[in-house]
Every structure is written in C-alpha cells, then in structure tokens.
Amino acid sequence: MIDFTNVVKTYPNGTVALNGVNLHIDDGEFVFVVGSTGAGKSTLMKLLLREEKATSGTIIVDGTDLSKLSYFKVPQYRRKLGVVFQDFRLFPKKTAYENVAFAMQVVGTPSKKIRRRVPALLNTLSLGDKANCFPNELSGGEQQRVAMARALANNPKILIADEPTGNIDPKMSLEIMNLLVKINKLGKTVLVVTHAKELVDYYQQRVVMIENGHVSDDRVGGMYNK
C-alpha cells in the first residue's frame, strides 16, 4: 500500500529533513507515527500528500510512484487520501452538512449521491442532529468528527490524522481514537501522527518512530518513551 525506499528530503536551505527512510505499510494497517518536533514527521506527511517531492528515493502509494506523478494528476491521487488536521480546518460559514458535502462537490460528485452519503456519514459519527450547526456551535470534539466525516466523504483508501486529539479534552480524545480504530476495522489504512504517549501506549498498535530524519524504531505495542 505505502512504500518509502531510501527516501531523502533536503530543503533548499540545506536542511536534511529525511535521510534514507525505508518504510512499508500494508493495506488495512493502523500505524502511529511518533517523534519529537523537527524529527521529520511533518515532512513524511508532506511527501505522502505530495505537497513536497522527495530529493531522492522512491515513494509508491497504492501503485502510484509519486516521483513520476505529474502536477496535473496530484488532485486525482489525493482522492485516495483523507486527511484530518489538528485545527479541524472547517469552513466557519458552512454548516456541518455543507462542510462534508463540499468535499464531494469539488470532485464532481452528483447531488443525489451527496444527499445520500453526507447524512449517512454524519449519523455514523453521531452527528445526525448537528447537520445544520455551524462550527462555532459545536464542541471541539464535534468539530473534529465533522472533519473526519469530510475526510471520509470520498471514500479514501488511506486516512491520515495529524495530531487529531491536539485540541480536544482527554475524554473526547478517546472517542476520536475509538472512531479511528473503528474506521480501520472497516478496511481503511489509518496513519495517526501524534505526540500523545498515553494514547499510543493504550491502543497497542504499530508504532513508527522518526528521529533525526530516520525511522529509529518500528514495532507493535506501546514503546513510546520520548
């Protein structure tokens, strides 16, 4: 599903963010990506999202070689990915329904399918009664669930959650993580970038640690002692 082979990323200012990363993630895996600030996690995600290109090495995602992907095909590639951000990134003047629907509208999904799928997603994430609420009328946890519904709107193969519990309380953090585990059990490949040691230890999933631009550890279970 995801293969990084000898991946190096050097920025124009000379900073070597990744230096020889090798990483394989199977279809349907749940993986935590951890590491200190500046370790290379963000760059790894930017390469995966094709926001940046590797300086050398190869990245293949679901059969697509990102080094050979033309600029014009990047939007089509990104439809394979759903992304949930720490700061939610919801449109403040759109309702929960409209935020989720927008993700489908921009890729040309027929209105009939949108009207069917959006309520189903909101119900799945316990937001059925919040469809007409604006983001400022929702709690942090509810906003994050709307963001998750939007990320899932186009049925991506891979869900990437970047610090998904960073702006919500501990109880809601567990609810969000439980939803991510549920989504994984439905067949999605899930990557969670996090600093939350207690969540990593609690869920006992595969953990990939990035340090100084390298994969320094890769194992199943709580191991995150940084």
C-alpha positions in Angstrom: 0.0 0.0 0.0 2.7 2.5 1.1 6.4 2.1 0.4 9.2 4.5 1.2 12.5 3.3 -0.2 15.7 5.2 0.7 13.8 8.4 0.8 15.9 11.6 1.3 14.4 15.1 1.5 16.6 18.1 1.5 15.1 21.6 1.6 16.5 24.5 -0.4 18.1 26.0 2.7 20.2 22.8 3.1 18.1 21.2 5.9 18.0 17.4 5.6 14.6 16.6 6.9 14.6 12.9 5.9 17.7 10.9 5.3 17.3 7.3 4.0 13.8 6.5 5.2 12.6 3.0 4.5 9.0 2.2 5.5 6.4 -0.3 4.4 2.7 -0.1 5.4 0.3 -2.8 4.4 -3.2 -2.2 3.1 -5.6 -2.0 6.2 -2.9 -1.3 8.8 -3.3 1.1 11.7 0.0 2.9 12.3 1.1 5.6 14.8 3.9 7.9 13.6 5.7 9.5 16.5 8.7 11.6 17.2 9.8 14.9 18.6 9.3 18.2 16.9 11.7 18.6 14.0 12.3 14.8 13.7 10.8 14.6 10.2 7.2 13.5 10.8 5.7 16.6 9.1 8.0 16.1 6.1 7.0 12.5 5.8 3.3 13.5 5.7 4.0 16.3 3.1 5.7 13.8 0.9 2.8 11.3 1.3 0.3 14.1 0.4 2.6 15.1 -2.5 2.8 18.6 -1.1 6.6 18.1 -1.4 8.7 15.8 -3.6 11.5 13.6 -2.4 15.0 14.7 -3.2 15.9 11.1 -3.9 14.5 7.6 -3.3 11.0 6.3 -4.2 7.6 6.6 -2.7 4.9 4.3 -4.0 1.3 4.6 -2.7 -1.3 2.2 -3.9 0.7 1.5 -7.0 1.3 5.2 -7.8 5.0 6.3 -8.0 4.9 9.8 -6.5 8.2 10.8 -8.1 6.7 10.3 -11.5 3.3 11.9 -10.7 2.7 15.0 -12.9 1.4 18.1 -11.2 -1.9 17.8 -13.1 -2.5 14.3 -11.6 -1.9 15.3 -8.0 -5.6 16.1 -7.3 -6.7 12.8 -8.6 -4.1 11.0 -6.5 -5.2 12.8 -3.4 -8.7 11.4 -3.7 -7.1 8.2 -2.3 -6.3 10.1 0.9 -8.5 11.5 3.6 -6.8 14.0 6.0 -7.8 15.1 9.4 -5.9 18.1 10.9 -5.4 19.2 14.5 -7.0 22.5 13.8 -10.1 21.0 12.1 -10.0 23.4 9.1 -13.7 23.6 8.8 -15.3 26.4 6.8 -16.8 28.7 9.5 -19.7 29.9 7.4 -20.8 26.4 6.3 -22.9 24.0 8.4 -21.6 20.6 9.3 -23.6 19.1 6.4 -22.2 21.7 4.0 -18.6 21.2 5.1 -18.8 17.5 4.4 -20.8 18.0 1.2 -18.2 20.5 -0.1 -15.5 17.7 -0.2 -17.8 15.8 -2.6 -18.8 18.8 -4.7 -15.3 19.8 -5.6 -14.7 16.4 -7.2 -17.9 16.5 -9.2 -20.0 14.0 -7.2 -23.7 14.0 -8.3 -26.0 15.9 -6.0 -28.2 12.8 -5.5 -25.2 10.8 -4.1 -24.2 13.7 -1.9 -27.7 13.9 -0.4 -27.5 10.2 0.4 -23.9 9.9 1.7 -23.5 13.0 3.8 -26.3 12.2 6.3 -25.1 8.6 6.5 -21.6 9.8 7.4 -22.9 12.3 10.0 -25.1 9.6 11.6 -22.1 7.1 11.7 -20.1 9.7 13.6 -23.0 10.5 15.9 -23.6 13.9 14.3 -27.0 13.3 12.8 -28.6 16.0 15.0 -25.8 18.5 14.2 -26.1 18.7 10.4 -27.4 22.2 10.4 -25.0 23.6 13.0 -22.1 25.9 12.2 -18.6 25.1 13.6 -18.9 27.8 16.3 -22.0 26.0 17.6 -20.1 22.7 18.0 -17.7 21.4 20.7 -14.1 20.7 19.8 -14.8 17.0 19.6 -17.8 17.5 17.4 -15.8 19.7 15.1 -13.2 17.0 14.8 -15.8 14.5 14.0 -17.2 16.7 11.2 -13.6 16.9 9.9 -13.4 13.1 10.0 -16.7 12.9 8.1 -15.3 15.3 5.5 -12.1 13.3 5.2 -14.1 10.1 4.6 -16.6 11.7 2.2 -15.0 10.5 -1.0 -14.3 7.0 0.4 -10.5 7.3 0.5 -8.3 4.2 0.8 -6.0 5.9 3.4 -6.9 8.1 6.3 -4.2 10.4 7.7 -4.8 12.0 11.1 -2.3 14.7 12.0 -2.4 15.3 15.8 -6.2 14.6 15.8 -6.5 14.9 19.5 -4.4 18.0 20.0 -7.2 20.5 20.5 -9.7 18.4 22.5 -10.0 17.1 26.1 -8.8 13.7 27.2 -12.3 12.1 27.2 -13.0 13.3 23.7 -9.6 12.2 22.6 -10.5 8.6 23.5 -13.8 9.0 21.5 -11.9 10.2 18.4 -9.3 7.5 18.7 -12.0 4.9 19.1 -13.6 6.2 15.9 -10.3 5.9 14.1 -9.9 2.3 15.2 -13.5 1.6 14.0 -12.7 3.2 10.6 -9.6 1.0 10.4 -11.7 -2.1 11.1 -13.9 -1.2 8.2 -10.9 -1.7 6.0 -9.2 1.7 5.8 -5.4 2.2 6.2 -5.0 4.6 9.1 -2.0 6.7 9.9 -2.0 8.8 13.1 0.7 11.4 13.7 0.8 12.2 17.4 2.7 13.2 20.5 0.1 11.7 22.8 2.2 8.9 24.5 -0.8 7.8 26.6 -2.9 7.1 23.5 0.0 5.3 21.8 0.5 3.1 24.8 -3.2 2.5 25.4 -4.1 1.3 21.9 -1.1 -1.1 21.4 -1.0 -0.7 17.6 2.1 -0.5 15.3 4.3 2.5 16.2 6.9 4.0 13.8 9.3 6.4 15.5 11.0 9.1 13.4 14.2 10.6 14.9 16.7 12.9 13.1 15.2 12.0 9.7 15.4 8.3 10.2 13.0 5.5 11.2 14.6 4.7 14.6 12.1 2.2 15.8 9.2 0.2 14.3 7.2 -2.2 16.4 3.7 -3.2 17.6 2.6 -2.0 21.1 3.3 0.8 23.5 7.0 1.7 23.3 7.0 5.4 23.1 9.3 6.6 25.8 10.3 10.0 24.4 
